[in-house]
Amino acid sequence: MNTTMTASKGDFKPVLWTPGDWNAFFGFGTNILVNMLVLTGLLRFVLKMPDSLVFGRILPALGLMMCLSTMYYGTGSPIGWRRRPAAATSARCPRA
């Protein structure tokens, strides 16, 4: 007799916030901040690009790209919502 519980695709309810998300939120935010600061420094001081180009074109485009990509991967993409792997719902998986 199979006693494991399996959910169909219609029963899937995404979890919007879990306890481990604070770590990911601050880790991802810190990573983005450091990358943007390094990029700004490299463009201004190493490549000697004018401030009007760096702050007027490049960084706003980068900010828009980060916002759109975060929304896409957070909500719209097939990998966006947290899903249990198919193996975790099978009877052979000891973790289930």
N, C-alpha and C positions, 0 to 999 in steps of 0.2 A: 504494500500500500504506500502510495506517495503522499507524504504529509507536508511537503513544502508548499508554500503559498506562491503562486505566480500571478502576476498582474497583466491584464491585457493592455493594449495600447490606449484604449479608451479610458482606463482607470488612472492614467498617469497624471499626477498633480505635482507640478514643479514646486520646489521649496525655494523661496526667495531669499531667505537669510538663515544661515546656520551658525553655530558658535565659532567655527574656524574661519569664518569670513572676515572677522576683524583683522586677523593676521594677514590674510591675503590683501585686504583693502589697503592697509598701511604699507605693506611690503611693495605692492604694485605702485602705489602712489609715490613712495620714496624713490623707487626705481625710475619712474617717469621724470620726477623732479631732477634727479641727478643727471639723467641722460639729456634733458633739455638744457641744464646749466653747462654741461660739457660741450654740447653742440653749439650753444651760444658763444662760449669762450673760443672754441676752435674757429668758428666762422669769423668772429671779430678780430681776434688777435693773431691767429696763425695764417688764415687765408686773407686777412685784411679787407673783408667785405664791408661796405658802408653800413652804418647803423640803420639808415632808412630802408635798406634791403632786408637786413636781418630782422629788424623789429616790425617792419611794415608789410613784408611779404612772407618770409620763411616761417617765423614763429607763429603767426596767426594760422597759416595753412597746417602747420604741425599740430596746433591745438585742435583745430577742426577735425583733422584726421584721427587724432587720439579719441576724441569724443565719439565720432561716428563708428570707429572700429570697436570701441568698448560697448556701445549700444548693440552693434551687430552681433558680436560674440556673446554678449550677455543675454540677449533675448531672441534674436532672429535666426541664428545659424543652427544647423543640425547638432553642433557640439556645444551649443550655448547652455541649455538647461542641464542640470545635474541628472544623470541617468545611471541607474544601476547597470553594470555590465551584464550581458546575456548569461555569462557563466555563473554569476551570483544567484540567479534564479533557478538554476538547474538542480536536479536531485543529487548530482555527483559532487557539487561544490560544498566543502565542509564549512565555509564561512556563512552560508545562507541561513 
